Amino acid sequence: MKEDNLETHRITHSFDGNERPGTRGQLTGGTTLVDRYVIQEVIGVGGMGSVYRARDLHFPNVVKLVAVKEMINQAPDPLIRATIVQNFEREANILATLSHPSIPRIYDYFSEDNRSYLVLEFINGRDLEQIINDTPGFLSEEQVLAWAIQLCDVLSFLHAHKPDPIVFRDMKPSNVMVNQANHIILVDFGIAKPFQTGQKGTMIGTEGYSPPEQYRGEATTLADIYALGATIHHALTRRDPRIEPPFSFSERPVRKINPAVSLELETVINSALQYNSKDRFPTIEAMRDALIGAEDAGGDRVARGGPVAGREIKHIQVVTGGHPDHHAGDGGGREPAHHRPGVQGSAHGRCRRGERQNTGAVLSFDAPHDALALTRQPIGREGGVDVFDHQVAALVERNDEHLFLARRA
């Protein structure tokens, strides 16, 4: 994060080539700080220094790992140097007052040779940006939703801080760690700041993720909502907003890039990314409730036996006949469709919606007339119901352009 002085902080810009300012004068493995922390390796690089994994020698009988965050103060102006130290100390002070499972604990703070250090809880995991880049194809909606709801929880904790809310101001994938238990940890509180109503702050953040008002130094809790929406958008589309025109999310609809995303989740993201802050969710709790609603809607579709929009179901059971409850072979319905000429088939189409009807489900398809096609024979039977293995969805009886589906096999 580039910081010049307290009143002229700049929004950090898009990638600037191979410049990695934090690599200057990195500590080497084996270096010991304050006779306590033995540096092992670099685990991250920022604009002001590096982050190291280190061992804490105060625990000689066990290997206690910590993260050591470094700030190299090379500003030539004494006032600027003092401001940089002040900002770094502010991060230490904020972390020292916070206790939350998704916020790293702080253990120590000290300065040495024009460098300042924070000693933090070591998070064994990867940041979300690395996960996005390393994942072939798109991350699943279920996984991104789970992380997003956790991020809402930690932002809610910050926004409820007393006496003043804490605005994180720099939500982005690289500041979200995912640990070995698949839980998120919010890292880098370097520009987090208590917010006071009416206070105009500094222009600071990350281009692409920061909302318009943050460029004017007006970062309220609504700024974190926008940045979280941008982070979710990035995670679901793999489109990095730092290399796109600012505030252009409406030109990159989530479902146009990733059709597997549900309409419910896309609606939540669009609301969070509104240009005018008053048009976004009024609180992070409201956004969390909307995300949970999107998650519940997806769960309902799965529970009904229907495919979530755009996804593949590889193994399902089907029920045909006058009523979804009348399983083939139980004497309750019409002849199973595959026993009647002309109606055997498989629905190859993208599911648009599902409506529960007793124990079965009624699903509509985008192009029902085109969706039905002859297909291969069942791969087996279970409980008197034919089991099919197909790419999109199952068979097979068209009844007013609907399909009756039972449950996943």
Buried (B, 14 or more C-beta within 10 A) or exposed (E): BEBBBBEEBBBBEEEEEEEEBBEEEBBEEEBEBEEBBBBBEBBBBBBBBBBBBBBBEEEEEEEBBBBBBBBBBBBEEEEBBBBBBEBBBBBBEBBEEBEBEBBBBBBBBBBEEEBBBBBBBBBEBBBBBBBBEEEEEBBBBEBBBBBBBBBBBBBBBBBEBEEEBBBBBBBBBBBBBBEEEEBBBBBBBBBBBBBEEEEEBBBBBBBBBBBBBBBEBBBBBBBBBBBBBBBBBBBBBBBBBBEBEBBEBEEBBBBEBBEBBBEBBBBBBBBBBBEEBEEBBEBBBBBBBBBBBBBEBBEBBBBBBBBBBBBEBEEBBBBBBEBBBBBBEEEEBBEBBBEEEEBBBBBBBBBBEBEBBEBBBBBBBEEBEEBBEEBEEBEEEEEEBBBBBBEBBBBBBBEEEBBBBBBBB
